[in-house]
Amino acid sequence: MHRLKNLSAAAALATLPQAAHAHPVGGGATLGRLALEALLILLMLASAIGYAVGVARLWRHAGLGRGIGGHEVLRFALGWSALAAALFSPIDTLADSSFAIHMVQHELLMVVAAPLLVASRTFEAWAWALRSGGVWTLATVARGGHWLAAPRRAWWLHAMALWLWHVPAFFDAALDNVAIHALQHLSFFGSALLFWWAVYGRGIRAREGTALAMLVTTMLHMNALGLLLTFAPGAWYLHHGSAVLGDTALEDQQLGGLVMWMLGGIAYLGATLAVVAAWLAARHGKTLPAG
């Protein structure tokens, strides 16, 4: 039970950076935006320090490389870097003016940073880091995190975040309002963490087929949305076009649809193949003669 509380509290902490960040709306840097960015930097640093402290404690207890391996530490570094690139690089600045770059940012959050952070056993590392901190005693957070991470709920939350935030009225509202934009990013990244945790967080669910079903169906409906964006006869969104890439709003939207279709499709296809490979390896292992 203590371990479940630790993991749930760690999951909540992992999503905090997204709530602190949003794009500037309608002008240059403001004091509020600078304060949000400073808070985000602190939270990003805290996440890295927390992971390092947790891994160090675990290795002192279990032995070097035990529990969390060096390859998982590398995954954390890559996932953390992808998250930083989505939030601090020119991608973040240009996303306000280009739907295609906006899609690159969202894909970095959902299909690059989130799965890498889950596969790096980030929550376990945070659990070790928080063992003496008291945060893990919040039983309500533990129960809520466990409930949300159930595969069916995680799938629906991720699907709803993807489709609802691409409804033109909601997408444009996010660009007009800092708080709504922060909620959009939190929805994308938080639901993606839950989704990938349901797939990989307790090991690949190959024997029951849950991971395979989640990945294939998500790939299909994300590709469907990407195709709708690519082949739409007119532009859906009001804020994009020509400012960055020199194309029209419709061409910018079509390119964004291709980004979602191709980058997202490749990510989910790769994860699906990994599940199938693990499934086949497990079945093959069962058929090997003893000794």
C-alpha positions as CSV (number, residue, x, y, z in Angstrom):
1,M,0.0,0.0,0.0
2,H,2.9,2.4,0.8
3,R,4.3,1.7,-2.6
4,L,1.0,2.5,-4.3
5,K,0.8,5.8,-2.4
6,N,4.4,6.7,-3.4
7,L,3.7,6.0,-7.1
8,S,0.5,8.0,-7.2
9,A,2.1,11.0,-5.5
10,A,5.0,10.8,-7.9
11,A,2.6,10.7,-10.8
12,A,0.9,13.9,-9.5
13,L,4.2,15.6,-9.2
14,A,5.2,14.6,-12.7
15,T,2.3,16.5,-14.2
16,L,2.9,19.7,-12.3
17,P,5.2,21.4,-14.8
18,Q,2.5,21.4,-17.4
19,A,0.0,23.2,-15.2
20,A,2.6,26.0,-14.7
21,H,3.2,26.7,-18.3
22,A,1.3,28.3,-21.1
23,H,2.0,30.4,-24.2
24,P,1.9,34.2,-24.1
25,V,-1.4,35.6,-25.4
26,G,-1.5,38.8,-27.4
27,G,1.9,40.3,-26.9
28,G,5.4,40.3,-25.4
29,A,6.7,38.9,-22.1
30,T,4.6,39.9,-19.1
31,L,5.4,39.6,-15.4
32,G,2.8,36.8,-15.1
33,R,4.4,34.8,-17.9
34,L,7.9,35.3,-16.5
35,A,6.7,34.0,-13.1
36,L,5.1,31.0,-14.8
37,E,8.2,30.2,-16.7
38,A,10.4,30.6,-13.6
39,L,8.1,28.2,-11.7
40,L,8.2,25.7,-14.6
41,I,12.0,25.8,-14.6
42,L,12.0,25.1,-10.9
43,L,9.6,22.2,-11.3
44,M,11.6,20.8,-14.2
45,L,14.8,21.0,-12.1
46,A,13.0,19.4,-9.1
47,S,11.8,16.5,-11.3
48,A,15.4,15.8,-12.4
49,I,16.8,16.1,-8.9
50,G,14.0,14.0,-7.5
51,Y,14.7,11.3,-10.1
52,A,18.4,11.4,-9.3
53,V,17.9,11.2,-5.6
54,G,15.4,8.4,-5.9
55,V,17.7,6.3,-8.1
56,A,20.6,6.9,-5.8
57,R,18.6,5.8,-2.7
58,L,17.4,2.7,-4.6
59,W,20.9,1.7,-5.7
60,R,22.2,2.2,-2.1
61,H,19.5,-0.1,-0.9
62,A,19.4,-2.7,-3.7
63,G,22.8,-2.4,-5.4
64,L,24.1,-0.5,-8.4
65,G,21.9,-0.9,-11.4
66,R,19.2,-2.9,-9.5
67,G,15.6,-1.9,-9.7
68,I,16.2,0.9,-12.2
69,G,18.9,0.2,-14.8
70,G,21.2,2.4,-16.6
71,H,19.1,2.2,-19.8
72,E,16.1,3.5,-17.8
73,V,18.1,6.4,-16.6
74,L,19.0,7.2,-20.2
75,R,15.3,7.0,-21.1
76,F,14.6,9.6,-18.4
77,A,17.2,11.9,-19.7
78,L,15.8,11.6,-23.2
79,G,12.2,12.1,-22.0
80,W,13.1,15.0,-19.8
81,S,15.0,16.6,-22.8
82,A,12.0,16.1,-25.1
83,L,9.8,17.8,-22.5
84,A,12.2,20.7,-22.2
85,A,12.4,21.0,-26.0
86,A,8.6,21.2,-26.2
87,L,8.4,23.9,-23.6
88,F,11.6,26.0,-23.9
89,S,12.9,25.7,-27.4
90,P,11.8,27.8,-30.4
91,I,9.1,25.2,-30.9
92,D,7.2,26.8,-28.0
93,T,7.6,30.3,-29.4
94,L,6.6,29.5,-32.9
95,A,3.7,27.2,-32.0
96,D,1.4,30.2,-31.5
97,S,1.8,31.1,-35.2
98,S,1.9,27.7,-36.9
99,F,-0.5,24.9,-36.4
100,A,2.0,22.4,-37.8
101,I,4.6,23.4,-35.2
102,H,1.9,23.3,-32.6
103,M,1.3,19.7,-33.6
104,V,5.1,19.0,-33.3
105,Q,4.9,20.4,-29.7
106,H,1.9,18.2,-28.8
107,E,3.4,15.1,-30.3
108,L,6.6,15.7,-28.3
109,L,4.5,15.9,-25.1
110,M,2.3,12.9,-25.9
111,V,4.3,10.3,-27.8
112,V,7.9,11.2,-27.0
113,A,8.3,12.7,-23.5
114,A,5.4,10.8,-21.8
115,P,6.3,7.2,-22.9
116,L,10.0,7.8,-22.2
117,L,9.3,9.1,-18.7
118,V,7.0,6.2,-17.9
119,A,9.5,3.6,-19.4
120,S,12.2,5.2,-17.3
121,R,10.4,4.2,-14.1
122,T,10.2,7.8,-13.1
123,F,7.3,7.2,-10.7
124,E,9.3,4.5,-8.9
125,A,12.3,6.8,-8.6
126,W,10.1,9.6,-7.2
127,A,8.6,7.2,-4.8
128,W,12.1,6.5,-3.4
129,A,12.9,10.2,-3.3
130,L,9.7,10.9,-1.4
131,R,9.9,8.1,1.1
132,S,10.8,10.4,4.0
133,G,8.9,13.4,2.8
134,G,5.4,12.8,4.0
135,V,3.8,13.5,0.6
136,W,3.2,9.8,0.1
137,T,0.8,9.6,3.0
138,L,-2.0,11.2,1.0
139,A,-4.3,8.2,0.7
140,T,-6.8,10.1,-1.4
141,V,-4.2,10.9,-4.1
142,A,-3.1,7.3,-4.1
143,R,-6.7,6.0,-4.6
144,G,-7.3,8.6,-7.3
145,G,-4.2,7.9,-9.2
146,H,-4.8,4.1,-9.1
147,W,-8.4,4.7,-10.4
148,L,-7.3,6.9,-13.2
149,A,-4.5,4.6,-14.4
150,A,-6.9,1.7,-15.0
151,P,-6.5,0.9,-18.7
152,R,-10.0,1.6,-19.8
153,R,-10.2,5.0,-18.1
154,A,-6.7,6.0,-19.2
155,W,-7.7,5.1,-22.8
156,W,-10.8,7.2,-22.7
157,L,-9.2,10.2,-21.0
158,H,-6.4,10.2,-23.6
159,A,-8.8,9.9,-26.5
160,M,-11.1,12.7,-25.1
161,A,-8.2,15.0,-24.6
162,L,-7.0,14.5,-28.1
163,W,-10.4,15.0,-29.8
164,L,-11.9,17.7,-27.6
165,W,-8.9,20.0,-27.8
166,H,-9.0,19.8,-31.6
167,V,-12.5,21.1,-31.7
168,P,-12.0,24.5,-33.3
169,A,-13.8,26.5,-30.6
170,F,-11.7,24.9,-27.9
171,F,-8.4,25.1,-29.8
172,D,-8.9,28.8,-30.5
173,A,-9.9,29.5,-27.0
174,A,-6.7,27.9,-25.7
175,L,-4.7,30.3,-27.8
176,D,-6.7,33.3,-26.5
177,N,-6.5,32.5,-22.8
178,V,-3.4,31.6,-20.8
179,A,-5.3,29.5,-18.3
180,I,-7.1,27.5,-20.9
181,H,-3.8,26.9,-22.8
182,A,-2.2,25.6,-19.6
183,L,-5.2,23.3,-19.1
184,Q,-4.8,22.0,-22.7
185,H,-1.2,21.1,-22.2
186,L,-1.9,19.5,-18.9
187,S,-4.7,17.5,-20.5
188,F,-2.4,16.3,-23.3
189,F,0.6,15.4,-21.1
190,G,-1.3,14.2,-18.1
191,S,-3.6,11.9,-20.1
192,A,-0.6,10.6,-22.1
193,L,1.2,9.7,-18.8
194,L,-1.8,7.8,-17.7
195,F,-2.1,6.1,-21.1
196,W,1.5,5.0,-21.2
197,W,1.4,4.0,-17.6
198,A,-1.5,1.7,-18.4
199,V,0.4,0.2,-21.2
200,Y,3.9,-0.1,-19.8
201,G,3.9,1.0,-16.2
202,R,3.4,-2.4,-14.6
203,G,5.2,-4.2,-17.4
204,I,3.8,-4.9,-20.9
205,R,0.3,-6.4,-20.5
206,A,1.0,-8.8,-23.4
207,R,-0.7,-11.9,-21.9
208,E,-4.0,-10.2,-21.6
209,G,-3.8,-8.2,-24.8
210,T,-4.7,-4.9,-23.1
211,A,-1.6,-3.0,-24.3
212,L,-2.1,-4.2,-27.8
213,A,-5.7,-3.2,-27.9
214,M,-5.0,0.2,-26.4
215,L,-2.2,1.0,-28.8
216,V,-3.9,-0.2,-32.0
217,T,-7.2,1.6,-31.3
218,T,-5.4,4.8,-30.3
219,M,-3.3,4.7,-33.4
220,L,-6.4,4.3,-35.5
221,H,-8.4,7.2,-34.1
222,M,-5.3,9.5,-34.0
223,N,-4.7,8.7,-37.7
224,A,-8.3,9.4,-38.4
225,L,-8.0,12.8,-36.8
226,G,-4.8,13.5,-38.7
227,L,-6.5,12.5,-42.0
228,L,-9.5,14.8,-41.3
229,L,-7.1,17.7,-40.7
230,T,-5.0,16.9,-43.8
231,F,-7.9,16.5,-46.2
232,A,-10.3,19.2,-44.8
233,P,-11.6,21.5,-47.6
234,G,-11.1,24.6,-45.4
235,A,-9.1,25.8,-42.4
236,W,-10.6,24.9,-39.1
237,Y,-8.6,27.3,-36.9
238,L,-8.4,31.1,-36.9
239,H,-4.9,31.8,-35.5
240,H,-2.6,30.1,-37.8
241,G,-1.1,30.4,-41.3
242,S,1.8,32.1,-43.2
243,A,3.5,33.8,-40.3
244,V,6.2,31.1,-39.8
245,L,6.2,28.7,-42.7
246,G,5.0,31.0,-45.4
247,D,1.9,29.0,-46.2
248,T,-1.8,29.6,-45.9
249,A,-3.9,28.6,-42.9
250,L,-5.2,25.6,-44.8
251,E,-1.8,24.5,-45.9
252,D,-0.5,24.9,-42.4
253,Q,-3.3,22.8,-41.1
254,Q,-2.7,20.1,-43.7
255,L,1.0,20.0,-42.7
256,G,-0.1,19.7,-39.0
257,G,-2.4,16.8,-39.9
258,L,0.5,15.0,-41.6
259,V,2.7,15.6,-38.5
260,M,0.0,14.0,-36.3
261,W,-0.7,11.2,-38.8
262,M,3.0,10.3,-39.5
263,L,4.8,11.1,-36.2
264,G,2.0,9.9,-34.0
265,G,1.4,6.8,-36.2
266,I,5.0,5.8,-36.2
267,A,5.2,6.1,-32.4
268,Y,2.1,4.0,-31.7
269,L,3.1,1.5,-34.4
270,G,6.6,1.1,-32.9
271,A,5.1,0.6,-29.4
272,T,2.6,-1.9,-30.9
273,L,5.4,-3.9,-32.5
274,A,7.3,-3.9,-29.2
275,V,4.2,-5.4,-27.4
276,V,3.8,-8.0,-30.2
277,A,7.5,-8.9,-29.9
278,A,7.2,-9.3,-26.1
279,W,4.1,-11.4,-26.5
280,L,5.8,-13.7,-29.0
281,A,8.9,-14.0,-26.9
282,A,6.7,-15.0,-23.9
283,R,4.8,-17.6,-25.9
284,H,8.1,-19.0,-27.3
285,G,9.6,-19.1,-23.8
286,K,6.7,-21.2,-22.6
287,T,7.2,-23.8,-25.3
288,L,10.9,-24.3,-24.6
289,P,11.7,-27.7,-23.0
290,A,12.8,-27.6,-19.4
291,G,16.5,-27.7,-18.9
